[in-house]
Amino acid sequence: MDLRVRTWIYMLSGALVLVGALLYITRWSYAPWLFAVGAAGVTVSYLTVPQNETDFRLRRLHRLNMFAGIAMIVASVFMFKQRMEWVPCLLIAALIQLYTSFVAKDRK
């Protein structure tokens, strides 16, 4: 997948995750769908990153990002079931993404 396409998918998906989480608080019925599409897009953008010639540390950070994407998908499942466990799942995903963004930035 082209880098520009993956970047646009990631940015749009991140916005959908944010909007879906904010609108879920207002009990809008389509908010879990927005969140789920955004979580799927974020996960797909992480899964399509090529890992051919990266060192061990960047591959580990990439695996953490994939785990964060899966945590967002689990959060969307909890949203559809009207359970509040989606909040810690999203918090875990956000903290992992924050950690990996700062550590990966130092590596480049």
C-alpha positions as a printed Julia matrix, in Angstrom:
108×3 Matrix{Float64}:
   0.0    0.0    0.0
   1.27   3.45  -0.86
   2.57   5.52   2.05
   0.3    8.48   1.25
  -2.79   6.28   1.09
  -1.88   4.61   4.39
  -1.31   8.01   5.99
  -4.72   9.28   4.85
  -6.42   6.12   6.07
  -4.69   6.48   9.43
  -5.62  10.16   9.83
  -9.25   9.64   8.79
  -9.54   6.57  11.01
  -8.08   8.41  13.99
 -10.63  11.17  13.5
 -13.45   8.59  13.32
 -12.24   6.95  16.55
 -12.21  10.32  18.3
 -15.62  11.39  16.98
 -17.13   7.98  17.73
 -15.85   8.04  21.3
 -17.12  11.58  21.89
 -20.52  10.91  20.34
 -20.93   7.66  22.27
 -21.12   9.72  25.44
 -24.18  11.5   24.0
 -25.82   8.08  23.35
 -25.96   8.61  19.58
 -26.9    5.25  18.07
 -24.37   5.36  15.21
 -21.37   6.27  17.38
 -20.2    2.64  17.84
 -20.23   2.23  14.06
 -18.04   5.29  13.58
 -15.69   4.07  16.28
 -15.54   0.54  14.82
 -14.75   1.78  11.31
 -12.06   4.05  12.72
 -10.56   1.27  14.85
 -10.5   -1.06  11.84
  -8.8    1.6    9.74
  -6.15   2.25  12.37
  -5.5   -1.47  12.7
  -5.27  -1.95   8.93
  -2.84   0.94   8.63
  -0.65  -0.68  11.3
  -0.86  -4.12   9.7
   0.2   -2.84   6.27
   3.43  -1.17   7.39
   6.34  -2.97   5.73
   8.81  -4.45   8.21
  11.58  -5.61   5.86
  14.7   -3.87   7.07
  13.99  -2.58  10.54
  15.87  -3.36  13.7
  14.54  -5.36  16.62
  13.42  -2.34  18.63
  11.29  -0.87  15.83
   9.71  -4.26  15.15
   8.81  -4.5   18.85
   7.23  -1.05  18.72
   5.33  -2.09  15.6
   3.95  -5.15  17.43
   2.85  -2.88  20.28
   1.02  -0.67  17.79
  -0.73  -3.71  16.35
  -1.79  -4.65  19.9
  -3.14  -1.1   20.34
  -5.2   -1.5   17.18
  -6.62  -4.78  18.45
  -7.43  -3.12  21.79
  -9.43  -0.47  19.9
 -11.35  -3.18  18.05
 -12.13  -4.84  21.4
 -13.28  -1.45  22.7
 -15.69  -1.16  19.78
 -17.11  -4.61  20.61
 -17.77  -3.41  24.16
 -19.44  -0.29  22.75
 -21.85  -2.41  20.73
 -22.68  -4.44  23.84
 -23.4   -1.23  25.82
 -20.68  -2.04  28.36
 -18.28   0.44  29.9
 -15.17  -1.73  29.47
 -14.52   0.12  26.22
 -13.03   3.0   28.21
 -10.05   1.08  29.69
  -9.46  -0.67  26.36
  -9.29   2.67  24.59
  -7.09   4.09  27.36
  -4.67   1.17  27.01
  -4.55   1.65  23.25
  -3.97   5.39  23.6
  -1.17   4.94  26.14
   0.55   2.34  23.95
   0.33   4.62  20.92
   1.65   7.55  22.92
   4.58   5.48  24.2
   5.48   4.08  20.79
   5.27   7.45  19.09
   7.77   9.01  21.49
  10.15   6.05  21.5
  10.04   5.64  17.7
  10.61   9.37  17.26
  13.83   9.11  19.28
  15.02   6.24  17.09
  14.73   8.06  13.76
